[in-house]
Structure formats: structure tokens, C-alpha cells
Amino acid sequence: MNAHAGPVGTDLSVAVVVASLGRPDLVSQIRSQIENQTHRPDILLFSVVDDADLPADFVESNTVKVVKARRGLCAQRNAALDVLGEAHDLIVFYDDDFVPSRFSVERIKRFFSAHPEVVGATGNVIADGINTKGISRVEAEEILRLHEEKDFSPNCIVMGLTGLYGCNMVYRAASLKGNRFDERLKLYAWQEDVDFAASLRSRGRIVKTFAFAGVHLGVKVGRTPGVRLGYSQVINPSYLASKGTMTPVRAARLILRNIIANHARCFRPEPWVDRIGRAKGNWIGLGDLLRGRLTPERIESL
């Protein structure tokens, strides 16, 4: 077993972390989903900025807690990690608009018990509304119902990865050893999930599995505005390449793909995407890149 992998067994303890900002309705919904799991986690921890991020009727319990943090996905996730430490074997990160299968926690335990060499895994996102107008909760529940009827959850590794998908990813707490999300990646922190997972590759396997699953709604409210995201689309991959958590080739492809998509669709943009804003942000990012300024935190002032 990898020295960093930590304990295995069916009694693995699980903490679920949900960072949220300005979407109290989603906090309420995902709390209900987690409470309806076939195996409940040992703790569900919401990381928020202030009380306005929580439903008015929100009440903490022995297994549902809140931590307050600075605004930004990385800062909020780090605040949760600081609270949790290594008190639990597995740490699950869900986006607030992710709808997990009701078997997810049970199958996460099963998967990590069977694969002690794995330190991080992303599950099966069976439908993703992030690049569409979004998926309604009713649609998501029907998708999950059909998926669960098929009972397709092979407890195997599908492939090795260099980065995980942040809406639905799990780590062994013992593998983190003080690692934290890079808080220079501000606000929505585009590509922070890839960066974090890549920083752990020397400690064990980072993989994809179909063992646990869910649907990502892709809710548009509260997401990074077009100019800021466009800037991040250029600067964040460049910054990660400079750190070594993304290859220069992959960074260049990611940047080019987004620049082409934004400019090609400027005249007929999707109703849910600010293509003009993203294109403008791309050019600001290219200007900074040409000047040698790798400053992902600049999005806070755009």
C-alpha cells in the first residue's frame, strides 16, 4: 500500500464538504440529498462567507456544521480542510449544484476500501449542465432514477488522471498532509481542481471511477462574470504550467480552445454565456501574459 494512502476498510469515515456563496436554496437542497444517502457521512460541512449564504431556517447539528471563510472557492475549501484535519478518512468535495446518487457515500467507501493505492478519485458525472443552459432538479432526479435502475456502478478504476473534476471528487485525508488549494486562484478559481489533484500525484494514484455518480446541474446564478472568466481562461492555465501542475502543451490547448470558442460565438452567443465578456477577458489576459504577468488574483479587480 502507498505510504500516503491511509487506512482502508468498510468502516472508513467520510466528511462531505460543500463550499457555497449566495445560493442558500442550493445549500438547503444538497443538505436534504446528503441526509437521504443510504450511508450518511460522518459530517457534512458547509463553508460559506456569511449567514446570508445559508437558508433562513438552517440549523446545525452533530453531523451538519458550518465554517466561515474568506470569499473564494479555494479559501472556502481550505477553511473546511483546516477544520477537518485528518479526523476523517475520506473527504468528499461536492459543488452546491451537484446532485449525488443516494448511494454515493456508500459506494465511495466501497471504492476506496478496494483500491488502497488511490489517493484521489472523481466519480461518474452522468449529466453535466455546465456547458448548456443547465439541468433542472426534476430532470436530474429522473436521470439518476434511470441510472440507479441500471445499477451501473462497477467498483473499478476507469483510468488514471492528472486532475479531478471539482464538482464530485474525493481524497484520502491522510494523503493531503497539509496540502491546500492555491488561494491565488480567486473567486470561482477556474482549474483549481486540476491544480490540487496534480500536486498530490507523487502520493498515490489520481483516478476516474464509475463506482459513485451524480448529476451536475450547472446552475448559472452566482457564477463568475464573463470578463473575469475570460481572463482566468488565459492566465490560470499559464500560471499552473509555471507551477508544474499542468503541462505547457495542455495549458496552450486549453487557452486556444477557449479563445476560439469565445470569438467564434460572439455574434451568436448562447443565451446563458457572456461570450463578448469572455473574449474581452481573454484579451486582457493575453496582454498580461505577453508582459510576463501571471496574476490570477487580478480577476478580483476586473
SEFITI-212978 format. One line per 5 residues: number of its first residue (from 1); their letters; for each residue x, y, z of N, C-alpha, C, O, CB. Coordinates in steps of 0.05 Angstrom, whole numbers. Last residue first. Glycine has a CB too. Example, Ala and Ser with C-alpha at 12.3 -4.5 7.8 and 13.67 -1.06 7.14 Angstrom:
2
2) sa) 257 -45 142 273 -21 143 258 1 157 268 23 161 282 -12 114; 264 -114 156 246 -90 156 264 -66 156 285 -66 169 226 -89 181
//
This chain:
302
302) lseir) -225 863 -238 -236 867 -265 -267 871 -264 -279 874 -285 -230 842 -283; -204 851 -190 -206 879 -196 -218 884 -224 -220 907 -232 -179 892 -194; -203 796 -187 -218 810 -167 -222 840 -173 -241 852 -163 -205 807 -139; -167 779 -225 -196 779 -232 -213 793 -211 -235 802 -217 -206 750 -235; -116 778 -205 -125 803 -216 -155 803 -223 -167 824 -225 -110 809 -242
297) eptlr) -99 729 -189 -115 744 -170 -125 770 -181 -142 783 -168 -98 749 -145; -65 710 -229 -93 701 -229 -111 717 -210 -135 718 -214 -94 672 -222; -17 734 -260 -31 745 -237 -60 736 -236 -78 752 -242 -29 775 -236; 37 736 -290 20 713 -284 5 719 -257 14 712 -236 36 687 -281; 62 775 -336 47 778 -311 29 754 -307 7 753 -319 31 804 -310
292) grlld) 90 782 -383 101 765 -363 88 766 -336 99 759 -315 130 771 -359; 65 809 -423 82 825 -405 95 808 -383 109 819 -366 65 847 -392; 34 769 -444 56 779 -460 75 796 -444 99 799 -450 45 795 -484; -3 764 -402 15 742 -408 39 752 -424 62 744 -418 0 720 -423; -31 812 -406 -15 807 -382 5 785 -387 28 786 -377 -34 799 -358
287) glgiw) -55 803 -456 -38 826 -452 -20 822 -428 4 828 -429 -54 851 -448; -85 758 -446 -63 756 -465 -44 779 -462 -20 776 -464 -74 755 -494; -123 781 -410 -105 760 -401 -81 757 -420 -58 754 -410 -119 734 -399; -149 815 -445 -135 827 -421 -115 806 -411 -93 814 -404 -156 834 -399; -170 777 -480 -150 796 -489 -135 810 -466 -111 815 -469 -164 818 -507
282) ngkar) -206 749 -446 -184 735 -459 -162 754 -468 -138 749 -464 -194 719 -484; -242 789 -434 -225 779 -413 -201 764 -424 -179 765 -414 -240 761 -394; -267 792 -484 -253 815 -473 -233 807 -451 -210 816 -451 -273 836 -462; -290 741 -485 -269 749 -505 -253 773 -496 -229 774 -499 -283 755 -532; -326 745 -442 -304 726 -441 -282 733 -461 -258 731 -454 -314 698 -447
277) girdv) -360 785 -463 -345 790 -438 -321 771 -436 -300 779 -428 -363 787 -414; -380 757 -506 -366 782 -511 -349 788 -486 -326 796 -489 -385 805 -517; -406 713 -482 -383 709 -499 -367 734 -504 -342 733 -505 -392 697 -525; -437 696 -431 -428 723 -439 -403 720 -456 -381 724 -446 -423 741 -414; -488 648 -437 -459 653 -437 -453 682 -446 -464 690 -467 -445 633 -454
272) wpepr) -541 637 -444 -531 634 -417 -501 640 -414 -490 637 -393 -536 606 -407; -552 640 -498 -565 659 -480 -553 659 -452 -555 679 -438 -595 653 -478; -493 636 -538 -514 622 -523 -526 642 -503 -512 658 -492 -502 597 -509; -483 685 -591 -476 672 -566 -500 656 -554 -523 662 -560 -467 693 -545; -466 701 -645 -489 685 -639 -485 670 -613 -483 645 -613 -495 665 -663
267) fcrah) -420 731 -642 -443 742 -657 -468 726 -654 -490 736 -660 -435 744 -686; -384 700 -612 -391 727 -603 -416 738 -617 -432 752 -604 -368 746 -609; -365 650 -625 -393 652 -618 -401 680 -609 -424 683 -599 -399 632 -596; -312 657 -636 -329 645 -657 -358 649 -651 -375 651 -669 -322 616 -661; -291 675 -588 -292 693 -610 -311 683 -632 -324 699 -646 -264 697 -621
262) naiin) -298 629 -555 -309 655 -547 -312 673 -571 -333 686 -574 -293 668 -526; -269 589 -583 -297 586 -577 -310 613 -571 -332 619 -581 -302 567 -554; -216 611 -583 -230 606 -608 -260 604 -603 -276 616 -618 -220 580 -621; -206 612 -527 -206 636 -543 -221 633 -569 -236 650 -577 -176 645 -549; -210 557 -515 -229 576 -504 -230 602 -519 -251 614 -523 -223 581 -475
257) rlilr) -167 535 -544 -194 525 -548 -215 545 -538 -235 550 -551 -198 498 -533; -123 563 -523 -131 566 -551 -159 558 -555 -174 571 -570 -112 551 -569; -122 543 -469 -125 571 -475 -135 576 -503 -154 591 -507 -98 586 -471; -115 488 -478 -138 498 -463 -143 527 -469 -166 535 -473 -134 493 -433; -66 487 -505 -90 477 -518 -115 487 -505 -135 495 -518 -90 446 -518
252) aarvp) -32 508 -465 -35 522 -491 -60 513 -505 -75 529 -517 -11 517 -509; -37 468 -426 -45 495 -420 -50 511 -446 -70 525 -448 -23 510 -403; -15 423 -452 -44 423 -444 -54 452 -439 -76 459 -446 -48 405 -419; 37 442 -458 21 435 -481 -8 435 -475 -24 446 -490 29 407 -492; 55 450 -405 53 473 -423 35 467 -448 21 484 -457 80 482 -432
247) tmtgk) 16 413 -357 37 414 -377 34 438 -395 11 447 -399 37 388 -394; 7 433 -291 -6 429 -317 17 431 -337 34 448 -335 -28 450 -323; 38 441 -248 15 424 -243 -2 421 -269 -22 407 -268 -2 436 -221; 80 476 -253 85 448 -259 62 430 -254 65 405 -256 108 439 -244; 76 530 -250 79 515 -225 86 486 -230 98 473 -212 53 516 -209
242) salys) 67 544 -302 92 554 -289 97 540 -263 120 538 -255 89 584 -284; 18 520 -310 41 510 -325 67 519 -312 86 504 -311 40 519 -354; -12 554 -277 -9 526 -269 14 513 -284 29 496 -273 -35 510 -274; -9 601 -308 1 600 -281 6 572 -272 27 566 -259 -18 614 -261; -36 585 -354 -8 594 -356 5 593 -328 28 585 -326 -7 623 -367
237) pnivq) -88 574 -333 -71 552 -344 -42 560 -347 -24 543 -342 -82 544 -372; -100 629 -316 -98 606 -297 -82 583 -309 -65 572 -295 -125 597 -290; -100 664 -361 -79 666 -341 -77 641 -323 -55 633 -316 -85 690 -323; -143 648 -394 -116 652 -405 -95 650 -383 -75 636 -386 -114 679 -419; -187 642 -363 -183 622 -383 -155 624 -396 -145 605 -407 -204 625 -405
232) syglr) -188 688 -332 -178 664 -320 -172 642 -340 -154 626 -337 -199 653 -299; -212 722 -370 -185 728 -360 -172 702 -348 -149 695 -354 -184 750 -339; -262 699 -373 -245 700 -397 -216 705 -389 -198 694 -402 -255 721 -415; -281 708 -321 -276 681 -330 -258 680 -354 -240 664 -356 -302 666 -336; -284 764 -323 -267 751 -304 -261 722 -312 -238 714 -310 -280 751 -276
227) vgptr) -322 772 -364 -295 784 -366 -276 769 -347 -253 763 -355 -296 814 -360; -369 743 -345 -355 736 -369 -326 747 -370 -308 731 -377 -369 747 -392; -371 726 -273 -379 741 -297 -360 736 -320 -337 727 -316 -380 771 -291; -379 663 -241 -360 684 -248 -369 699 -273 -375 686 -293 -332 674 -252; -445 651 -214 -420 643 -227 -404 668 -235 -414 690 -235 -425 625 -251
222) gvkvg) -495 663 -194 -472 664 -175 -446 656 -188 -426 654 -174 -478 646 -153; -534 621 -235 -534 643 -215 -509 641 -197 -503 619 -187 -560 642 -198; -531 574 -264 -516 597 -274 -514 620 -253 -496 636 -254 -528 608 -299; -519 506 -249 -534 530 -243 -518 555 -250 -495 557 -242 -543 530 -213; -504 453 -262 -493 476 -278 -510 501 -274 -514 516 -293 -492 469 -307
217) lhvga) -517 403 -241 -538 420 -252 -527 442 -270 -539 449 -290 -555 431 -230; -490 342 -247 -482 370 -242 -502 388 -256 -503 388 -281 -452 375 -252; -506 281 -217 -512 300 -239 -504 328 -230 -510 336 -208 -542 299 -246; -468 221 -201 -486 243 -196 -490 260 -220 -478 255 -241 -477 259 -172; -434 165 -169 -443 181 -192 -462 203 -182 -470 204 -159 -458 163 -212
212) faftk) -384 114 -161 -403 132 -150 -410 153 -171 -393 160 -188 -393 145 -123; -355 82 -198 -366 70 -174 -387 87 -160 -406 77 -148 -344 64 -154; -328 96 -242 -357 97 -244 -371 86 -219 -395 82 -219 -366 80 -269; -270 139 -235 -285 114 -230 -314 118 -236 -324 141 -235 -281 104 -201; -204 163 -245 -233 165 -251 -246 138 -246 -234 117 -251 -238 175 -280
207) virgr) -150 182 -200 -164 166 -220 -193 175 -224 -204 191 -210 -164 137 -211; -86 182 -177 -108 200 -181 -124 188 -205 -113 185 -227 -98 230 -188; -46 144 -131 -60 147 -157 -83 167 -156 -98 168 -136 -70 119 -165; 4 179 -92 -13 157 -98 -28 162 -124 -23 182 -138 -33 152 -76; 38 221 -87 30 208 -62 12 183 -67 5 169 -48 15 227 -45
202) srlsa) 48 250 -132 71 234 -121 62 217 -97 78 200 -88 93 253 -113; 1 278 -140 7 254 -157 29 237 -146 30 213 -150 14 263 -185; -15 324 -116 -15 300 -100 -7 275 -115 -7 253 -104 -43 296 -88; -20 365 -152 0 368 -131 3 344 -114 22 342 -98 -7 392 -114; -64 350 -182 -37 346 -193 -15 348 -172 6 336 -175 -32 366 -216
197) afdvd) -106 367 -149 -101 338 -154 -73 333 -164 -60 314 -155 -121 327 -173; -99 423 -153 -98 410 -128 -91 380 -131 -74 369 -117 -124 413 -112; -105 433 -209 -81 441 -195 -78 425 -169 -56 416 -163 -82 471 -189; -158 416 -218 -135 403 -232 -109 409 -217 -93 390 -213 -133 414 -262; -185 452 -186 -188 423 -181 -165 407 -194 -154 389 -182 -215 412 -191
192) eqway) -176 501 -208 -165 495 -181 -165 466 -175 -148 456 -161 -180 511 -160; -199 518 -255 -178 498 -257 -164 492 -230 -144 479 -229 -157 508 -276; -221 580 -228 -221 562 -251 -196 545 -253 -174 556 -252 -225 577 -277; -243 608 -183 -218 592 -182 -216 571 -204 -210 548 -199 -215 578 -155; -283 641 -167 -291 615 -177 -267 596 -181 -271 572 -182 -306 618 -203
187) lklre) -238 675 -127 -266 673 -133 -273 645 -143 -270 626 -127 -273 693 -155; -169 660 -147 -190 674 -132 -218 667 -143 -222 655 -164 -186 704 -133; -114 631 -137 -136 626 -155 -162 636 -142 -174 621 -126 -138 595 -164; -84 638 -93 -80 658 -114 -101 654 -136 -106 673 -152 -52 655 -126; -94 594 -62 -112 617 -58 -105 640 -76 -118 661 -75 -112 625 -30
182) dfrng) -95 529 -78 -79 553 -83 -97 577 -82 -113 581 -101 -64 551 -110; -112 483 -26 -118 495 -52 -103 522 -54 -101 536 -34 -149 499 -55; -59 447 9 -83 464 8 -87 475 -21 -69 475 -37 -80 488 27; -28 397 47 -34 409 21 -59 425 22 -79 417 35 -35 387 -1; -25 371 96 -21 399 96 -25 413 69 -24 437 67 6 405 105
177) klsaa) -35 317 78 -11 324 93 -5 355 91 17 363 85 13 309 84; -65 284 43 -63 313 39 -39 325 54 -25 342 43 -89 327 49; -71 231 54 -54 238 32 -49 268 30 -31 277 16 -66 228 6; -108 228 94 -80 222 101 -61 230 79 -37 234 84 -77 193 108; -156 235 68 -146 257 84 -116 253 90 -101 272 92 -162 259 110
172) ryvmn) -166 218 2 -159 207 28 -146 230 44 -127 243 35 -139 183 26; -218 253 -34 -190 248 -27 -188 233 -1 -205 235 17 -174 275 -26; -262 261 -89 -257 250 -62 -228 246 -58 -214 237 -76 -273 224 -58; -309 301 -126 -283 289 -122 -279 282 -93 -290 294 -75 -261 308 -132; -346 335 -160 -351 309 -150 -325 294 -147 -318 277 -163 -371 293 -169
167) cgylg) -331 383 -181 -359 381 -171 -364 355 -157 -384 353 -143 -378 384 -195; -277 380 -199 -283 390 -172 -312 388 -163 -316 389 -139 -276 418 -171; -246 327 -226 -268 346 -232 -280 355 -205 -290 338 -190 -289 333 -251; -173 323 -223 -200 313 -218 -221 335 -225 -213 358 -228 -203 304 -189; -115 307 -264 -131 325 -247 -159 314 -244 -168 298 -260 -132 354 -260
162) tlgmv) -94 265 -289 -75 284 -278 -89 304 -260 -77 317 -242 -60 299 -301; -116 196 -280 -120 224 -288 -97 241 -277 -82 233 -259 -147 235 -277; -128 130 -303 -113 149 -287 -117 177 -298 -121 180 -322 -83 141 -287; -194 99 -308 -169 109 -320 -154 126 -299 -166 136 -280 -174 126 -345; -228 68 -278 -233 71 -306 -207 80 -320 -199 69 -341 -255 91 -312
157) icnps) -226 22 -227 -213 46 -237 -217 46 -267 -210 27 -281 -183 47 -230; -289 -4 -201 -263 -6 -213 -252 21 -221 -266 41 -221 -264 -24 -238; -341 -25 -190 -323 -15 -169 -294 -17 -179 -277 -30 -166 -327 -32 -143; -393 -2 -230 -371 -20 -227 -350 -9 -209 -342 14 -212 -358 -27 -254; -450 13 -231 -431 25 -213 -407 6 -209 -402 -1 -186 -444 33 -187
152) fdkee) -510 11 -253 -484 12 -266 -464 27 -248 -462 52 -250 -485 24 -294; -565 2 -247 -546 -8 -227 -518 -10 -239 -504 -30 -236 -555 -35 -216; -609 18 -274 -589 2 -289 -568 -10 -270 -556 -30 -277 -575 20 -310; -632 49 -234 -646 25 -244 -627 6 -259 -629 -18 -257 -670 33 -262; -597 91 -232 -597 72 -209 -612 47 -216 -606 25 -206 -610 86 -185
147) hlrli) -610 117 -280 -583 107 -275 -583 86 -253 -570 65 -256 -563 130 -268; -662 132 -270 -656 114 -292 -629 101 -289 -625 77 -294 -658 128 -319; -653 168 -228 -671 145 -224 -665 124 -246 -663 100 -239 -700 154 -226; -620 207 -251 -609 190 -230 -627 165 -226 -616 143 -221 -607 205 -204; -657 230 -286 -632 218 -297 -620 199 -276 -611 177 -284 -611 241 -303
142) eeaev) -694 249 -249 -702 228 -268 -678 214 -280 -678 190 -284 -719 240 -291; -663 287 -223 -674 265 -208 -683 242 -226 -680 219 -219 -698 274 -191; -653 323 -265 -631 309 -252 -641 284 -237 -629 263 -238 -616 327 -233; -704 343 -276 -690 327 -296 -668 311 -284 -664 287 -291 -678 346 -318; -712 370 -228 -731 348 -236 -717 331 -256 -719 306 -255 -757 360 -247
137) rsigk) -672 408 -230 -671 387 -209 -689 364 -216 -683 341 -211 -678 399 -182; -648 420 -297 -666 425 -274 -664 403 -254 -655 381 -261 -695 428 -283; -586 440 -322 -605 418 -318 -622 424 -294 -612 431 -273 -589 391 -314; -564 489 -370 -566 478 -343 -587 456 -343 -603 453 -361 -574 500 -323; -552 504 -420 -568 523 -405 -572 514 -376 -582 529 -359 -596 526 -418
132) tnigd) -485 478 -418 -511 481 -431 -526 502 -414 -515 515 -396 -526 454 -432; -440 467 -390 -436 478 -416 -462 480 -432 -462 483 -457 -416 461 -432; -461 445 -342 -443 468 -341 -440 482 -368 -437 506 -369 -416 460 -330; -493 401 -334 -505 425 -346 -487 449 -348 -496 471 -354 -529 432 -331; -482 335 -345 -469 359 -335 -481 383 -350 -479 385 -374 -438 358 -340
127) aivng) -490 268 -323 -500 290 -339 -489 316 -327 -487 319 -303 -532 290 -339; -457 236 -294 -472 223 -315 -487 244 -332 -496 237 -354 -492 204 -304; -397 234 -271 -417 255 -275 -434 247 -299 -426 252 -322 -402 284 -279; -370 189 -230 -384 189 -256 -404 212 -257 -425 210 -244 -397 162 -262; -316 217 -191 -336 198 -198 -348 202 -225 -338 218 -241 -358 198 -177
122) tagvv) -247 220 -179 -271 234 -188 -291 213 -197 -284 193 -211 -265 255 -210; -201 210 -126 -218 199 -148 -240 218 -154 -252 231 -136 -229 172 -140; -139 198 -93 -159 217 -102 -175 206 -126 -163 193 -143 -147 244 -110; -107 156 -80 -109 178 -60 -131 199 -68 -140 214 -51 -83 192 -57; -103 87 -86 -116 111 -96 -117 132 -74 -126 126 -52 -144 106 -107
117) ephas) -86 40 -64 -66 56 -77 -77 83 -87 -61 101 -95 -54 41 -100; -131 13 -45 -115 28 -25 -93 45 -38 -83 63 -25 -102 9 -7; -188 -1 -65 -165 10 -80 -147 27 -62 -147 51 -63 -175 27 -104; -230 -17 -33 -220 -36 -53 -194 -27 -66 -180 -43 -78 -241 -42 -73; -241 29 -4 -234 4 10 -220 -16 -9 -202 -30 -1 -258 -8 23
112) ffrki) -258 63 -44 -232 68 -31 -223 45 -14 -199 41 -10 -234 93 -14; -308 38 -57 -287 41 -77 -259 45 -63 -240 32 -71 -293 65 -95; -338 39 -10 -332 13 -23 -308 16 -42 -290 -1 -42 -357 2 -38; -343 94 -2 -329 77 18 -320 51 6 -298 41 10 -348 71 42; -372 106 -48 -346 118 -44 -330 102 -24 -306 96 -28 -349 148 -33
107) revsf) -419 79 -37 -401 69 -58 -374 82 -58 -354 70 -67 -414 73 -85; -441 110 5 -437 81 8 -416 71 -12 -398 55 -5 -463 66 5; -445 159 -21 -427 156 1 -420 126 6 -397 119 11 -439 169 27; -483 146 -64 -456 156 -69 -437 151 -45 -416 140 -49 -457 185 -74; -536 131 -68 -517 110 -60 -488 120 -59 -469 105 -54 -519 86 -79
102) rspvf) -563 173 -88 -567 167 -60 -549 145 -49 -547 141 -25 -596 160 -54; -521 213 -130 -538 189 -126 -541 183 -96 -522 189 -81 -526 164 -141; -518 284 -119 -506 257 -118 -528 235 -118 -550 239 -107 -489 254 -94; -519 339 -154 -539 321 -143 -528 293 -142 -527 280 -163 -566 323 -159; -489 403 -146 -486 375 -153 -507 358 -139 -513 362 -116 -457 365 -146
97) dddyf) -487 455 -130 -507 448 -150 -503 420 -161 -511 413 -184 -507 468 -173; -444 459 -96 -471 462 -84 -493 455 -104 -516 451 -96 -475 490 -74; -397 406 -109 -408 433 -114 -436 435 -102 -449 414 -99 -408 439 -145; -365 366 -60 -387 369 -79 -391 399 -84 -389 415 -65 -413 356 -68; -313 327 -38 -320 355 -46 -342 354 -66 -339 342 -88 -295 370 -57
92) vildh) -298 286 16 -313 289 -9 -319 318 -14 -328 332 4 -340 272 -8; -248 253 47 -260 280 45 -272 282 17 -258 280 -3 -239 303 51; -237 199 92 -243 208 65 -256 236 66 -273 241 83 -260 188 49; -227 195 147 -210 181 128 -213 192 100 -193 195 85 -217 152 127; -223 249 193 -239 230 177 -221 219 155 -201 231 147 -263 245 164
87) aeglv) -185 281 217 -205 268 234 -222 247 220 -234 230 233 -222 289 247; -144 311 196 -145 282 189 -164 267 207 -161 243 212 -117 270 191; -179 371 186 -153 358 190 -154 329 180 -162 324 157 -146 358 220; -226 403 188 -228 373 188 -202 360 195 -202 339 209 -237 364 161; -209 456 188 -227 446 209 -226 416 211 -225 405 233 -256 456 204
82) dlaan) -179 458 141 -167 465 167 -183 455 190 -172 446 211 -163 496 169; -218 446 103 -196 427 108 -182 433 135 -174 414 149 -176 428 85; -249 493 106 -261 467 113 -239 446 119 -241 431 139 -279 456 90; -212 529 87 -223 533 114 -235 507 124 -232 500 147 -244 556 115; -206 510 35 -183 508 54 -193 511 83 -183 498 101 -162 529 48
77) rqacl) -255 523 12 -247 495 15 -224 492 35 -224 473 51 -240 483 -12; -249 579 15 -271 566 29 -266 536 33 -271 525 54 -297 569 14; -205 589 -18 -205 597 11 -226 583 27 -221 574 49 -208 628 13; -225 569 -67 -202 557 -54 -200 564 -24 -195 546 -8 -176 567 -68; -271 602 -76 -273 573 -74 -250 561 -59 -253 544 -42 -276 561 -101
72) grrak) -284 661 -39 -268 648 -59 -268 618 -55 -266 608 -32 -239 658 -58; -281 699 20 -295 694 -5 -275 681 -25 -253 691 -28 -308 719 -16; -261 667 81 -258 689 61 -272 680 35 -273 656 29 -229 697 57; -310 632 121 -285 635 107 -284 660 91 -305 673 87 -279 610 89; -340 591 171 -340 616 156 -312 621 145 -292 614 158 -348 640 175
67) vvkvt) -372 528 171 -348 543 176 -349 569 159 -358 568 136 -322 526 170; -421 486 200 -415 509 183 -388 521 191 -382 523 215 -437 531 184; -448 418 200 -434 441 211 -429 463 190 -431 458 166 -408 432 224; -480 362 219 -481 383 199 -470 409 211 -481 419 230 -510 388 188; -479 328 262 -467 318 237 -468 339 214 -459 333 192 -480 293 229
62) nsevf) -503 354 303 -479 340 309 -464 331 284 -440 328 284 -484 315 326; -524 414 269 -529 391 286 -502 377 291 -481 388 285 -549 371 272; -552 479 253 -530 460 254 -539 437 272 -557 439 288 -504 473 265; -603 501 212 -595 495 239 -573 474 238 -576 454 225 -620 485 256; -636 548 171 -613 530 174 -606 526 203 -603 546 218 -589 539 157
57) dapld) -676 581 154 -683 561 174 -660 541 179 -665 520 191 -708 546 165; -653 612 114 -661 625 138 -667 606 161 -664 612 184 -686 642 133; -595 582 84 -624 585 86 -631 597 113 -617 593 133 -638 558 82; -534 620 76 -548 597 87 -578 603 86 -587 626 87 -539 592 116; -510 666 62 -506 644 44 -521 619 52 -522 599 38 -476 637 42
52) addvv) -517 701 103 -534 704 80 -531 682 60 -549 678 43 -529 731 66; -475 692 139 -501 679 144 -520 681 120 -538 664 117 -514 691 168; -416 685 96 -432 696 118 -459 683 120 -465 665 104 -435 727 115; -388 646 67 -375 672 75 -390 685 97 -377 696 116 -374 690 50; -380 575 81 -393 599 69 -379 624 79 -361 623 95 -423 599 78
47) sflli) -380 508 77 -362 530 80 -373 554 65 -376 554 41 -333 523 69; -410 456 111 -414 477 92 -394 500 98 -392 509 121 -444 488 94; -401 389 121 -391 415 128 -395 435 106 -384 431 84 -361 412 135; -425 332 149 -429 349 126 -422 377 134 -434 389 151 -459 347 116; -397 273 175 -401 302 178 -406 314 150 -393 307 131 -378 315 192
42) dprht) -403 221 161 -399 227 190 -403 256 195 -412 264 217 -371 218 199; -455 210 112 -428 216 120 -427 222 150 -447 228 163 -417 240 104; -501 154 110 -496 183 114 -466 187 121 -454 170 133 -514 194 136; -518 111 62 -499 114 84 -493 143 87 -481 156 70 -472 97 78; -559 129 29 -562 103 41 -542 99 64 -548 86 84 -557 80 21
37) qneiq) -578 198 38 -559 178 29 -564 151 43 -573 150 66 -531 187 34; -608 240 55 -623 217 44 -604 196 33 -613 177 19 -641 226 22; -573 279 69 -587 266 91 -603 241 82 -611 224 98 -606 285 105; -559 296 19 -539 282 35 -553 267 58 -545 245 65 -518 301 46; -606 322 3 -596 299 -12 -576 283 4 -576 258 3 -583 310 -38
32) sriqs) -610 363 41 -631 343 40 -621 318 25 -627 295 33 -656 354 27; -565 392 26 -567 381 53 -587 358 54 -582 337 65 -574 403 74; -579 409 -24 -558 388 -22 -557 377 6 -550 354 10 -531 400 -30; -621 446 -11 -626 422 -27 -604 401 -24 -611 377 -22 -628 430 -56; -596 486 19 -618 470 31 -623 444 15 -628 423 27 -644 487 30
27) vldpr) -559 504 -18 -550 493 7 -571 475 20 -566 453 29 -541 516 27; -593 526 -56 -578 502 -63 -566 488 -38 -564 464 -37 -555 509 -82; -612 569 -29 -631 548 -37 -617 523 -44 -627 501 -39 -648 558 -61; -568 603 -22 -578 588 1 -598 566 -7 -601 546 8 -592 607 20; -522 625 -52 -542 607 -63 -554 590 -41 -551 565 -41 -529 589 -85
22) glsav) -477 655 -37 -500 669 -48 -521 651 -60 -537 660 -76 -491 688 -68; -434 603 -41 -435 632 -38 -459 643 -52 -463 640 -76 -409 645 -50; -402 544 -13 -425 558 -27 -424 588 -22 -414 597 -1 -452 546 -17; -374 481 -10 -369 510 -9 -391 523 -25 -398 515 -47 -341 517 -20; -381 423 25 -394 439 4 -388 468 9 -396 480 29 -425 434 5
17) vvavs) -355 361 41 -351 390 42 -365 403 18 -363 394 -4 -320 396 41; -363 305 82 -371 318 57 -369 348 60 -379 359 80 -400 310 49; -324 254 108 -333 281 111 -340 292 84 -325 288 65 -311 299 125; -325 188 133 -328 205 110 -338 233 119 -357 236 134 -348 194 89; -287 130 152 -304 153 159 -303 174 137 -282 177 124 -295 166 186
12) ldtgv) -290 62 136 -278 88 131 -297 110 139 -321 109 132 -270 90 101; -304 10 144 -312 29 164 -299 56 160 -297 72 179 -304 18 192; -283 -23 106 -311 -15 102 -320 6 123 -341 18 120 -329 -38 102; -216 -2 90 -236 -18 104 -263 -7 101 -267 16 93 -229 -20 134; -154 32 104 -175 22 86 -194 5 103 -188 -1 126 -162 5 63
7) pgaha) -114 91 119 -128 67 126 -148 58 104 -158 75 89 -142 70 152; -64 118 73 -80 118 97 -96 92 100 -92 73 84 -99 141 96; -29 131 31 -57 125 25 -74 125 49 -98 132 48 -59 99 11; 24 139 33 7 163 38 -22 156 38 -39 173 43 13 184 18; 49 93 20 53 102 47 34 125 54 29 131 78 81 111 51
2) nm) 10 45 -15 24 70 -15 26 82 13 6 81 27 12 90 -35; 17 -24 0 0 0 0 17 25 0 38 26 14 -19 0 24
//
